Amino acid sequence: MAKTIKWEKDFDRVLTLARAENKMVLLDFFNPL
Amino acid sequence: MGAVTYPNEKVVELIEKYLVPIQVLFDSQPLATKFNIQWTPTVITLDEEGKEHHRTIGFLAPEEFIPSLMLGVAKCHFDREKFGKAIPMLEEILKDHPKSDAAPEAVYMRGVALYKSTHKADPLKDAYKRLLAEYPSSEWTKRAKPYSLL
């Protein structure tokens, strides 16, 4: 099964994860239409 | 992006390695206002404190999106003077994606990062020479032209 991006939805949680994992943040604004 | 770029295996691997991804609707508040979102797709690279370092607007295919993401990560390090982390990432862009739109900026940023970490002018002159030779029509070549006088 192909790997997919595990998108987060909560901005504060993302910053917490980024600090813990020593990573940067990818913030994608999208339009579903 | 959702149909072509994000399902790409190499894109998934790169994001997994360097980034925590978050996807929100274009009008999601307070983020849309905070980051002044006027069009989609808008993809922003932030550091772990939420500060913006790189932004792209519009569709990018995987072969352009991957080096753009790498440039974003490198700029996060560069802006915080972590040149030891920025330079290898910039060199990886130039090694693996030399034909990408991100490459000329990577040459420029690498030159500046080397200058700022060594305080020697040679990396700036070398960056201009490389830009002139490999990317003569790039805006980054024009921006680096003064370094030819150093």
N, CA and C atoms of all chains as a GROMACS GRO file, in nm:
protein
  549
    1MET      N    1   0.086  -0.120   0.000
    1MET     CA    2   0.000   0.000   0.000
    1MET      C    3   0.089   0.125   0.000
    2ALA      N    4   0.059   0.218  -0.090
    2ALA     CA    5   0.142   0.338  -0.102
    2ALA      C    6   0.129   0.426   0.021
    3LYS      N    7   0.243   0.486   0.059
    3LYS     CA    8   0.242   0.578   0.173
    3LYS      C    9   0.173   0.709   0.132
    4THR      N   10   0.107   0.768   0.226
    4THR     CA   11   0.042   0.897   0.200
    4THR      C   12   0.084   0.997   0.307
    5ILE      N   13   0.064   1.123   0.277
    5ILE     CA   14   0.096   1.228   0.374
    5ILE      C   15  -0.003   1.223   0.490
    6LYS      N   16   0.051   1.227   0.611
    6LYS     CA   17  -0.035   1.226   0.730
    6LYS      C   18  -0.062   1.371   0.771
    7TRP      N   19  -0.163   1.430   0.711
    7TRP     CA   20  -0.193   1.571   0.736
    7TRP      C   21  -0.246   1.592   0.876
    8GLU      N   22  -0.191   1.690   0.943
    8GLU     CA   23  -0.248   1.734   1.070
    8GLU      C   24  -0.350   1.842   1.042
    9LYS      N   25  -0.433   1.872   1.144
    9LYS     CA   26  -0.536   1.975   1.128
    9LYS      C   27  -0.524   2.087   1.232
   10ASP      N   28  -0.452   2.057   1.340
   10ASP     CA   29  -0.444   2.153   1.451
   10ASP      C   30  -0.308   2.222   1.451
   11PHE      N   31  -0.309   2.354   1.438
   11PHE     CA   32  -0.184   2.429   1.423
   11PHE      C   33  -0.096   2.421   1.548
   12ASP      N   34  -0.156   2.434   1.665
   12ASP     CA   35  -0.077   2.427   1.788
   12ASP      C   36  -0.012   2.290   1.805
   13ARG      N   37  -0.088   2.187   1.770
   13ARG     CA   38  -0.031   2.051   1.779
   13ARG      C   39   0.086   2.034   1.682
   14VAL      N   40   0.074   2.094   1.565
   14VAL     CA   41   0.181   2.086   1.465
   14VAL      C   42   0.309   2.150   1.518
   15LEU      N   43   0.297   2.264   1.580
   15LEU     CA   44   0.416   2.330   1.635
   15LEU      C   45   0.479   2.245   1.745
   16THR      N   46   0.394   2.185   1.828
   16THR     CA   47   0.445   2.097   1.934
   16THR      C   48   0.520   1.978   1.873
   17LEU      N   49   0.461   1.919   1.769
   17LEU     CA   50   0.526   1.805   1.703
   17LEU      C   51   0.658   1.848   1.639
   18ALA      N   52   0.658   1.964   1.575
   18ALA     CA   53   0.778   2.012   1.507
   18ALA      C   54   0.892   2.032   1.607
   19ARG      N   55   0.859   2.087   1.723
   19ARG     CA   56   0.963   2.106   1.826
   19ARG      C   57   1.015   1.970   1.875
   20ALA      N   58   0.923   1.879   1.897
   20ALA     CA   59   0.961   1.749   1.952
   20ALA      C   60   1.043   1.667   1.853
   21GLU      N   61   1.010   1.679   1.724
   21GLU     CA   62   1.075   1.597   1.621
   21GLU      C   63   1.185   1.672   1.548
   22ASN      N   64   1.212   1.795   1.590
   22ASN     CA   65   1.316   1.877   1.526
   22ASN      C   66   1.292   1.890   1.375
   23LYS      N   67   1.168   1.921   1.339
   23LYS     CA   68   1.130   1.938   1.199
   23LYS      C   69   1.073   2.077   1.176
   24MET      N   70   1.059   2.114   1.049
   24MET     CA   71   0.990   2.237   1.013
   24MET      C   72   0.843   2.204   0.985
   25VAL      N   73   0.766   2.306   0.951
   25VAL     CA   74   0.622   2.289   0.929
   25VAL      C   75   0.587   2.320   0.785
   26LEU      N   76   0.508   2.234   0.725
   26LEU     CA   77   0.451   2.258   0.592
   26LEU      C   78   0.305   2.294   0.610
   27LEU      N   79   0.270   2.418   0.579
   27LEU     CA   80   0.132   2.465   0.595
   27LEU      C   81   0.071   2.483   0.458
   28ASP      N   82  -0.030   2.402   0.427
   28ASP     CA   83  -0.093   2.404   0.295
   28ASP      C   84  -0.236   2.458   0.307
   29PHE      N   85  -0.262   2.568   0.238
   29PHE     CA   86  -0.398   2.622   0.228
   29PHE      C   87  -0.456   2.573   0.097
   30PHE      N   88  -0.571   2.506   0.104
   30PHE     CA   89  -0.628   2.449  -0.018
   30PHE      C   90  -0.774   2.488  -0.034
   31ASN      N   91  -0.818   2.476  -0.158
   31ASN     CA   92  -0.958   2.498  -0.192
   31ASN      C   93  -1.010   2.366  -0.248
   32PRO      N   94  -1.110   2.309  -0.184
   32PRO     CA   95  -1.157   2.176  -0.227
   32PRO      C   96  -1.231   2.177  -0.360
   33LEU      N   97  -1.268   2.294  -0.410
   33LEU     CA   98  -1.344   2.299  -0.536
   33LEU      C   99  -1.254   2.284  -0.657
   34MET      N  100  -0.263   1.991  -0.670
   34MET     CA  101  -0.163   1.941  -0.578
   34MET      C  102  -0.210   1.809  -0.516
   35GLY      N  103  -0.335   1.803  -0.478
   35GLY     CA  104  -0.387   1.683  -0.414
   35GLY      C  105  -0.396   1.564  -0.507
   36ALA      N  106  -0.414   1.590  -0.637
   36ALA     CA  107  -0.428   1.481  -0.733
   36ALA      C  108  -0.295   1.432  -0.786
   37VAL      N  109  -0.198   1.520  -0.798
   37VAL     CA  110  -0.072   1.486  -0.865
   37VAL      C  111   0.048   1.488  -0.771
   38THR      N  112   0.065   1.597  -0.702
   38THR     CA  113   0.191   1.619  -0.629
   38THR      C  114   0.193   1.549  -0.494
   39TYR      N  115   0.089   1.565  -0.415
   39TYR     CA  116   0.094   1.508  -0.281
   39TYR      C  117   0.093   1.355  -0.278
   40PRO      N  118   0.032   1.287  -0.376
   40PRO     CA  119   0.042   1.140  -0.375
   40PRO      C  120   0.177   1.086  -0.419
   41ASN      N  121   0.262   1.170  -0.474
   41ASN     CA  122   0.391   1.126  -0.525
   41ASN      C  123   0.478   1.069  -0.410
   42GLU      N  124   0.533   0.952  -0.432
   42GLU     CA  125   0.606   0.882  -0.328
   42GLU      C  126   0.725   0.962  -0.276
   43LYS      N  127   0.798   1.027  -0.365
   43LYS     CA  128   0.915   1.105  -0.322
   43LYS      C  129   0.875   1.228  -0.244
   44VAL      N  130   0.761   1.287  -0.280
   44VAL     CA  131   0.710   1.401  -0.203
   44VAL      C  132   0.673   1.356  -0.062
   45VAL      N  133   0.604   1.242  -0.054
   45VAL     CA  134   0.565   1.188   0.078
   45VAL      C  135   0.688   1.164   0.163
   46GLU      N  136   0.790   1.102   0.103
   46GLU     CA  137   0.912   1.069   0.179
   46GLU      C  138   0.984   1.195   0.229
   47LEU      N  139   0.991   1.296   0.142
   47LEU     CA  140   1.060   1.420   0.180
   47LEU      C  141   0.988   1.489   0.295
   48ILE      N  142   0.857   1.498   0.284
   48ILE     CA  143   0.778   1.563   0.390
   48ILE      C  144   0.794   1.487   0.521
   49GLU      N  145   0.788   1.356   0.512
   49GLU     CA  146   0.802   1.273   0.633
   49GLU      C  147   0.937   1.295   0.701
   50LYS      N  148   1.040   1.317   0.621
   50LYS     CA  149   1.176   1.330   0.675
   50LYS      C  150   1.201   1.465   0.742
   51TYR      N  151   1.146   1.572   0.681
   51TYR     CA  152   1.186   1.706   0.726
   51TYR      C  153   1.074   1.792   0.783
   52LEU      N  154   0.949   1.755   0.762
   52LEU     CA  155   0.841   1.848   0.790
   52LEU      C  156   0.724   1.783   0.862
   53VAL      N  157   0.654   1.863   0.940
   53VAL     CA  158   0.524   1.822   0.993
   53VAL      C  159   0.419   1.892   0.908
   54PRO      N  160   0.335   1.817   0.836
   54PRO     CA  161   0.242   1.880   0.742
   54PRO      C  162   0.105   1.909   0.804
   55ILE      N  163   0.054   2.024   0.772
   55ILE     CA  164  -0.082   2.060   0.814
   55ILE      C  165  -0.154   2.117   0.692
   56GLN      N  166  -0.278   2.073   0.671
   56GLN     CA  167  -0.358   2.118   0.558
   56GLN      C  168  -0.488   2.177   0.611
   57VAL      N  169  -0.515   2.301   0.569
   57VAL     CA  170  -0.636   2.368   0.615
   57VAL      C  171  -0.706   2.434   0.496
   58LEU      N  172  -0.836   2.457   0.509
   58LEU     CA  173  -0.910   2.528   0.406
   58LEU      C  174  -0.857   2.670   0.390
   59PHE      N  175  -0.871   2.724   0.268
   59PHE     CA  176  -0.815   2.855   0.235
   59PHE      C  177  -0.870   2.967   0.322
   60ASP      N  178  -0.991   2.944   0.379
   60ASP     CA  179  -1.053   3.049   0.461
   60ASP      C  180  -1.054   3.013   0.609
   61SER      N  181  -0.974   2.914   0.644
   61SER     CA  182  -0.968   2.872   0.784
   61SER      C  183  -0.909   2.982   0.871
   62GLN      N  184  -0.985   3.020   0.973
   62GLN     CA  185  -0.939   3.126   1.064
   62GLN      C  186  -0.889   3.068   1.196
   63PRO      N  187  -0.790   3.129   1.258
   63PRO     CA  188  -0.729   3.258   1.225
   63PRO      C  189  -0.613   3.250   1.126
   64LEU      N  190  -0.582   3.129   1.077
   64LEU     CA  191  -0.460   3.113   0.997
   64LEU      C  192  -0.465   3.189   0.865
   65ALA      N  193  -0.582   3.188   0.798
   65ALA     CA  194  -0.590   3.255   0.667
   65ALA      C  195  -0.561   3.404   0.678
   66THR      N  196  -0.608   3.464   0.785
   66THR     CA  197  -0.579   3.607   0.806
   66THR      C  198  -0.435   3.628   0.851
   67LYS      N  199  -0.391   3.545   0.941
   67LYS     CA  200  -0.254   3.558   0.993
   67LYS      C  201  -0.152   3.551   0.880
   68PHE      N  202  -0.176   3.460   0.782
   68PHE     CA  203  -0.080   3.441   0.673
   68PHE      C  204  -0.124   3.510   0.544
   69ASN      N  205  -0.227   3.592   0.552
   69ASN     CA  206  -0.272   3.675   0.439
   69ASN      C  207  -0.292   3.592   0.312
   70ILE      N  208  -0.378   3.493   0.321
   70ILE     CA  209  -0.402   3.402   0.209
   70ILE      C  210  -0.499   3.464   0.110
   71GLN      N  211  -0.453   3.482  -0.014
   71GLN     CA  212  -0.534   3.544  -0.119
   71GLN      C  213  -0.564   3.448  -0.233
   72TRP      N  214  -0.495   3.335  -0.238
   72TRP     CA  215  -0.513   3.244  -0.352
   72TRP      C  216  -0.468   3.105  -0.309
   73THR      N  217  -0.518   3.004  -0.381
   73THR     CA  218  -0.475   2.868  -0.352
   73THR      C  219  -0.426   2.800  -0.479
   74PRO      N  220  -0.342   2.699  -0.468
   74PRO     CA  221  -0.279   2.657  -0.343
   74PRO      C  222  -0.170   2.754  -0.298
   75THR      N  223  -0.166   2.779  -0.169
   75THR     CA  224  -0.054   2.850  -0.108
   75THR      C  225   0.012   2.754  -0.010
   76VAL      N  226   0.141   2.734  -0.028
   76VAL     CA  227   0.216   2.641   0.058
   76VAL      C  228   0.328   2.719   0.126
   77ILE      N  229   0.330   2.713   0.258
   77ILE     CA  230   0.424   2.793   0.336
   77ILE      C  231   0.510   2.701   0.422
   78THR      N  232   0.639   2.732   0.427
   78THR     CA  233   0.730   2.660   0.517
   78THR      C  234   0.754   2.748   0.638
   79LEU      N  235   0.729   2.690   0.755
   79LEU     CA  236   0.744   2.761   0.882
   79LEU      C  237   0.848   2.690   0.967
   80ASP      N  238   0.907   2.765   1.061
   80ASP     CA  239   0.990   2.696   1.160
   80ASP      C  240   0.900   2.646   1.273
   81GLU      N  241   0.962   2.585   1.372
   81GLU     CA  242   0.884   2.521   1.478
   81GLU      C  243   0.818   2.622   1.572
   82GLU      N  244   0.852   2.751   1.553
   82GLU     CA  245   0.783   2.855   1.630
   82GLU      C  246   0.669   2.917   1.550
   83GLY      N  247   0.649   2.870   1.428
   83GLY     CA  248   0.539   2.920   1.346
   83GLY      C  249   0.576   3.039   1.260
   84LYS      N  250   0.704   3.071   1.250
   84LYS     CA  251   0.748   3.185   1.169
   84LYS      C  252   0.769   3.142   1.024
   85GLU      N  253   0.716   3.222   0.932
   85GLU     CA  254   0.726   3.190   0.789
   85GLU      C  255   0.866   3.218   0.734
   86HIS      N  256   0.914   3.125   0.647
   86HIS     CA  257   1.044   3.143   0.583
   86HIS      C  258   1.039   3.126   0.431
   87HIS      N  259   0.932   3.064   0.380
   87HIS     CA  260   0.926   3.036   0.236
   87HIS      C  261   0.780   3.015   0.198
   88ARG      N  262   0.744   3.065   0.076
   88ARG     CA  263   0.605   3.053   0.033
   88ARG      C  264   0.599   3.030  -0.117
   89THR      N  265   0.509   2.942  -0.161
   89THR     CA  266   0.481   2.927  -0.303
   89THR      C  267   0.331   2.938  -0.325
   90ILE      N  268   0.296   2.997  -0.436
   90ILE     CA  269   0.155   3.011  -0.474
   90ILE      C  270   0.137   2.945  -0.611
   91GLY      N  271   0.033   2.863  -0.624
   91GLY     CA  272   0.006   2.796  -0.750
   91GLY      C  273   0.058   2.655  -0.752
   92PHE      N  274   0.013   2.580  -0.852
   92PHE     CA  275   0.048   2.439  -0.864
   92PHE      C  276   0.196   2.420  -0.894
   93LEU      N  277   0.256   2.323  -0.828
   93LEU     CA  278   0.391   2.279  -0.860
   93LEU      C  279   0.389   2.127  -0.875
   94ALA      N  280   0.442   2.078  -0.986
   94ALA     CA  281   0.456   1.934  -1.006
   94ALA      C  282   0.563   1.880  -0.911
   95PRO      N  283   0.565   1.750  -0.887
   95PRO     CA  284   0.662   1.694  -0.791
   95PRO      C  285   0.806   1.735  -0.818
   96GLU      N  286   0.846   1.738  -0.945
   96GLU     CA  287   0.987   1.769  -0.976
   96GLU      C  288   1.025   1.912  -0.940
   97GLU      N  289   0.926   2.000  -0.926
   97GLU     CA  290   0.953   2.136  -0.880
   97GLU      C  291   0.919   2.153  -0.731
   98PHE      N  292   0.818   2.079  -0.686
   98PHE     CA  293   0.775   2.093  -0.547
   98PHE      C  294   0.881   2.041  -0.450
   99ILE      N  295   0.945   1.930  -0.486
   99ILE     CA  296   1.046   1.872  -0.397
   99ILE      C  297   1.162   1.970  -0.372
  100PRO      N  298   1.226   2.023  -0.477
  100PRO     CA  299   1.333   2.121  -0.448
  100PRO      C  300   1.281   2.249  -0.382
  101SER      N  301   1.157   2.287  -0.410
  101SER     CA  302   1.101   2.404  -0.343
  101SER      C  303   1.087   2.380  -0.193
  102LEU      N  304   1.042   2.260  -0.156
  102LEU     CA  305   1.032   2.227  -0.013
  102LEU      C  306   1.170   2.225   0.052
  103MET      N  307   1.267   2.169  -0.021
  103MET     CA  308   1.404   2.165   0.033
  103MET      C  309   1.458   2.306   0.053
  104LEU      N  310   1.428   2.393  -0.042
  104LEU     CA  311   1.470   2.532  -0.029
  104LEU      C  312   1.404   2.597   0.093
  105GLY      N  313   1.278   2.565   0.114
  105GLY     CA  314   1.207   2.618   0.230
  105GLY      C  315   1.273   2.575   0.361
  106VAL      N  316   1.307   2.448   0.370
  106VAL     CA  317   1.373   2.398   0.491
  106VAL      C  318   1.509   2.465   0.508
  107ALA      N  319   1.583   2.476   0.397
  107ALA     CA  320   1.715   2.542   0.403
  107ALA      C  321   1.702   2.686   0.449
  108LYS      N  322   1.598   2.756   0.402
  108LYS     CA  323   1.580   2.896   0.440
  108LYS      C  324   1.541   2.910   0.588
  109CYS      N  325   1.470   2.811   0.641
  109CYS     CA  326   1.442   2.811   0.785
  109CYS      C  327   1.573   2.810   0.863
  110HIS      N  328   1.667   2.728   0.819
  110HIS     CA  329   1.798   2.722   0.887
  110HIS      C  330   1.878   2.849   0.860
  111PHE      N  331   1.881   2.892   0.734
  111PHE     CA  332   1.959   3.010   0.695
  111PHE      C  333   1.916   3.133   0.775
  112ASP      N  334   1.786   3.155   0.781
  112ASP     CA  335   1.735   3.276   0.848
  112ASP      C  336   1.770   3.280   0.995
  113ARG      N  337   1.799   3.164   1.051
  113ARG     CA  338   1.835   3.158   1.193
  113ARG      C  339   1.985   3.132   1.211
  114GLU      N  340   2.057   3.157   1.102
  114GLU     CA  341   2.204   3.147   1.100
  114GLU      C  342   2.255   3.008   1.134
  115LYS      N  343   2.174   2.908   1.102
  115LYS     CA  344   2.221   2.769   1.117
  115LYS      C  345   2.277   2.724   0.982
  116PHE      N  346   2.390   2.784   0.947
  116PHE     CA  347   2.445   2.762   0.814
  116PHE      C  348   2.494   2.619   0.793
  117GLY      N  349   2.536   2.556   0.901
  117GLY     CA  350   2.582   2.417   0.892
  117GLY      C  351   2.472   2.322   0.850
  118LYS      N  352   2.347   2.362   0.874
  118LYS     CA  353   2.233   2.280   0.829
  118LYS      C  354   2.181   2.328   0.694
  119ALA      N  355   2.189   2.459   0.672
  119ALA     CA  356   2.136   2.515   0.546
  119ALA      C  357   2.220   2.474   0.426
  120ILE      N  358   2.352   2.482   0.440
  120ILE     CA  359   2.439   2.459   0.325
  120ILE      C  360   2.425   2.318   0.268
  121PRO      N  361   2.427   2.212   0.349
  121PRO     CA  362   2.409   2.078   0.290
  121PRO      C  363   2.276   2.061   0.217
  122MET      N  364   2.171   2.122   0.270
  122MET     CA  365   2.041   2.112   0.203
  122MET      C  366   2.043   2.184   0.069
  123LEU      N  367   2.106   2.300   0.065
  123LEU     CA  368   2.117   2.374  -0.061
  123LEU      C  369   2.200   2.295  -0.162
  124GLU      N  370   2.306   2.232  -0.114
  124GLU     CA  371   2.390   2.152  -0.205
  124GLU      C  372   2.315   2.029  -0.255
  125GLU      N  373   2.227   1.975  -0.173
  125GLU     CA  374   2.146   1.860  -0.217
  125GLU      C  375   2.051   1.902  -0.329
  126ILE      N  376   1.995   2.021  -0.318
  126ILE     CA  377   1.910   2.072  -0.427
  126ILE      C  378   1.989   2.078  -0.556
  127LEU      N  379   2.112   2.132  -0.546
  127LEU     CA  380   2.192   2.151  -0.667
  127LEU      C  381   2.240   2.018  -0.724
  128LYS      N  382   2.261   1.921  -0.639
  128LYS     CA  383   2.305   1.789  -0.687
  128LYS      C  384   2.190   1.711  -0.751
  129ASP      N  385   2.075   1.712  -0.684
  129ASP     CA  386   1.964   1.625  -0.727
  129ASP      C  387   1.862   1.695  -0.817
  130HIS      N  388   1.858   1.829  -0.812
  130HIS     CA  389   1.756   1.902  -0.888
  130HIS      C  390   1.814   2.026  -0.956
  131PRO      N  391   1.924   2.007  -1.031
  131PRO     CA  392   1.993   2.125  -1.088
  131PRO      C  393   1.912   2.200  -1.193
  132LYS      N  394   1.814   2.134  -1.251
  132LYS     CA  395   1.733   2.199  -1.355
  132LYS      C  396   1.607   2.264  -1.299
  133SER      N  397   1.587   2.254  -1.168
  133SER     CA  398   1.463   2.306  -1.111
  133SER      C  399   1.466   2.457  -1.098
  134ASP      N  400   1.349   2.514  -1.082
  134ASP     CA  401   1.339   2.659  -1.063
  134ASP      C  402   1.401   2.704  -0.930
  135ALA      N  403   1.412   2.612  -0.836
  135ALA     CA  404   1.470   2.646  -0.705
  135ALA      C  405   1.622   2.652  -0.710
  136ALA      N  406   1.681   2.593  -0.813
  136ALA     CA  407   1.827   2.578  -0.816
  136ALA      C  408   1.902   2.713  -0.816
  137PRO      N  409   1.865   2.810  -0.901
  137PRO     CA  410   1.940   2.935  -0.898
  137PRO      C  411   1.937   3.005  -0.762
  138GLU      N  412   1.822   3.003  -0.696
  138GLU     CA  413   1.816   3.062  -0.562
  138GLU      C  414   1.904   2.984  -0.464
  139ALA      N  415   1.909   2.852  -0.484
  139ALA     CA  416   1.995   2.770  -0.397
  139ALA      C  417   2.142   2.806  -0.416
  140VAL      N  418   2.184   2.833  -0.540
  140VAL     CA  419   2.322   2.876  -0.564
  140VAL      C  420   2.348   3.006  -0.490
  141TYR      N  421   2.256   3.100  -0.504
  141TYR     CA  422   2.271   3.231  -0.439
  141TYR      C  423   2.278   3.217  -0.287
  142MET      N  424   2.180   3.143  -0.232
  142MET     CA  425   2.173   3.130  -0.086
  142MET      C  426   2.295   3.056  -0.032
  143ARG      N  427   2.343   2.957  -0.107
  143ARG     CA  428   2.463   2.883  -0.065
  143ARG      C  429   2.583   2.979  -0.058
  144GLY      N  430   2.595   3.064  -0.159
  144GLY     CA  431   2.705   3.160  -0.159
  144GLY      C  432   2.698   3.252  -0.039
  145VAL      N  433   2.581   3.301  -0.011
  145VAL     CA  434   2.565   3.393   0.103
  145VAL      C  435   2.591   3.320   0.235
  146ALA      N  436   2.538   3.198   0.245
  146ALA     CA  437   2.558   3.121   0.369
  146ALA      C  438   2.706   3.093   0.392
  147LEU      N  439   2.779   3.059   0.285
  147LEU     CA  440   2.923   3.035   0.298
  147LEU      C  441   2.996   3.164   0.337
  148TYR      N  442   2.954   3.275   0.276
  148TYR     CA  443   3.015   3.403   0.310
  148TYR      C  444   2.992   3.437   0.458
  149LYS      N  445   2.868   3.420   0.503
  149LYS     CA  446   2.835   3.457   0.640
  149LYS      C  447   2.902   3.365   0.742
  150SER      N  448   2.932   3.243   0.701
  150SER     CA  449   2.996   3.151   0.795
  150SER      C  450   3.148   3.156   0.789
  151THR      N  451   3.205   3.213   0.680
  151THR     CA  452   3.352   3.219   0.669
  151THR      C  453   3.405   3.362   0.668
  152HIS      N  454   3.318   3.459   0.637
  152HIS     CA  455   3.356   3.600   0.622
  152HIS      C  456   3.460   3.620   0.512
  153LYS      N  457   3.453   3.532   0.412
  153LYS     CA  458   3.539   3.547   0.295
  153LYS      C  459   3.450   3.571   0.173
  154ALA      N  460   3.499   3.655   0.082
  154ALA     CA  461   3.416   3.697  -0.031
  154ALA      C  462   3.412   3.594  -0.145
  155ASP      N  463   3.507   3.502  -0.145
  155ASP     CA  464   3.514   3.409  -0.258
  155ASP      C  465   3.383   3.335  -0.286
  156PRO      N  466   3.311   3.287  -0.183
  156PRO     CA  467   3.186   3.216  -0.213
  156PRO      C  468   3.084   3.302  -0.287
  157LEU      N  469   3.085   3.432  -0.261
  157LEU     CA  470   2.992   3.520  -0.332
  157LEU      C  471   3.031   3.533  -0.479
  158LYS      N  472   3.161   3.552  -0.502
  158LYS     CA  473   3.210   3.560  -0.641
  158LYS      C  474   3.184   3.429  -0.714
  159ASP      N  475   3.209   3.318  -0.645
  159ASP     CA  476   3.188   3.187  -0.707
  159ASP      C  477   3.040   3.164  -0.739
  160ALA      N  478   2.953   3.213  -0.650
  160ALA     CA  479   2.810   3.198  -0.674
  160ALA      C  480   2.770   3.272  -0.801
  161TYR      N  481   2.822   3.392  -0.817
  161TYR     CA  482   2.788   3.468  -0.938
  161TYR      C  483   2.840   3.399  -1.064
  162LYS      N  484   2.963   3.351  -1.057
  162LYS     CA  485   3.020   3.281  -1.173
  162LYS      C  486   2.935   3.160  -1.211
  163ARG      N  487   2.894   3.086  -1.110
  163ARG     CA  488   2.814   2.965  -1.136
  163ARG      C  489   2.676   3.002  -1.192
  164LEU      N  490   2.618   3.106  -1.134
  164LEU     CA  491   2.487   3.150  -1.183
  164LEU      C  492   2.497   3.196  -1.328
  165LEU      N  493   2.602   3.272  -1.359
  165LEU     CA  494   2.619   3.321  -1.495
  165LEU      C  495   2.640   3.207  -1.594
  166ALA      N  496   2.713   3.106  -1.550
  166ALA     CA  497   2.742   2.993  -1.638
  166ALA      C  498   2.623   2.900  -1.656
  167GLU      N  499   2.552   2.874  -1.545
  167GLU     CA  500   2.448   2.770  -1.549
  167GLU      C  501   2.306   2.825  -1.557
  168TYR      N  502   2.286   2.947  -1.510
  168TYR     CA  503   2.150   3.004  -1.509
  168TYR      C  504   2.155   3.150  -1.554
  169PRO      N  505   2.203   3.175  -1.675
  169PRO     CA  506   2.229   3.313  -1.718
  169PRO      C  507   2.105   3.402  -1.721
  170SER      N  508   1.988   3.344  -1.739
  170SER     CA  509   1.868   3.427  -1.747
  170SER      C  510   1.792   3.438  -1.616
  171SER      N  511   1.846   3.380  -1.510
  171SER     CA  512   1.776   3.382  -1.381
  171SER      C  513   1.782   3.520  -1.316
  172GLU      N  514   1.676   3.554  -1.244
  172GLU     CA  515   1.678   3.679  -1.167
  172GLU      C  516   1.788   3.674  -1.060
  173TRP      N  517   1.823   3.555  -1.013
  173TRP     CA  518   1.926   3.542  -0.909
  173TRP      C  519   2.063   3.574  -0.964
  174THR      N  520   2.082   3.554  -1.094
  174THR     CA  521   2.207   3.593  -1.157
  174THR      C  522   2.220   3.745  -1.157
  175LYS      N  523   2.110   3.812  -1.186
  175LYS     CA  524   2.111   3.960  -1.183
  175LYS      C  525   2.137   4.009  -1.041
  176ARG      N  526   2.075   3.944  -0.944
  176ARG     CA  527   2.092   3.989  -0.804
  176ARG      C  528   2.236   3.970  -0.757
  177ALA      N  529   2.304   3.869  -0.813
  177ALA     CA  530   2.440   3.838  -0.769
  177ALA      C  531   2.546   3.917  -0.845
  178LYS      N  532   2.506   3.990  -0.948
  178LYS     CA  533   2.605   4.056  -1.034
  178LYS      C  534   2.704   4.145  -0.957
  179PRO      N  535   2.660   4.219  -0.856
  179PRO     CA  536   2.758   4.302  -0.782
  179PRO      C  537   2.872   4.222  -0.721
  180TYR      N  538   2.850   4.093  -0.697
  180TYR     CA  539   2.956   4.012  -0.636
  180TYR      C  540   3.073   3.992  -0.732
  181SER      N  541   3.051   4.016  -0.861
  181SER     CA  542   3.162   4.004  -0.957
  181SER      C  543   3.266   4.113  -0.933
  182LEU      N  544   3.229   4.217  -0.861
  182LEU     CA  545   3.321   4.329  -0.835
  182LEU      C  546   3.403   4.311  -0.708
  183LEU      N  547   3.373   4.206  -0.634
  183LEU     CA  548   3.442   4.187  -0.505
  183LEU      C  549   3.587   4.145  -0.526
   0.00000   0.00000   0.00000
